[in-house]
Amino acid sequence: MITKEMGIIEIVEKYPQTVEVFQSYGMGCIGCMAARFENLEQGALAHGIDIDSLIKDLNSTVEK
């Protein structure tokens, strides 16, 4: 299960299928230097994204 405390790169490395979800939210996290040290909540706040919606969509993708 993905949580807001998890690192962005940690999520993508563990669940590669989440890349499409990040991209759909306008988060090009893979190439972003900030993704190396930001957790999911910090990244979402920086992009003005609703964290609860993002986590829901990420976890839905992982559970498929």
C-alpha angles and dihedrals in degrees: 000000000000118000133187090250094062120103116252094232090046089056095047093046093049096039110027090177089071092073090086091052092051090049092049088057091050094254110135088187100158095069096033116107091209089062088070092068107016124094121221095265093051092049093049092049091049089055097041092245125152103248095205093055092046093050091047092052093044093051092046089055093048093049094055 
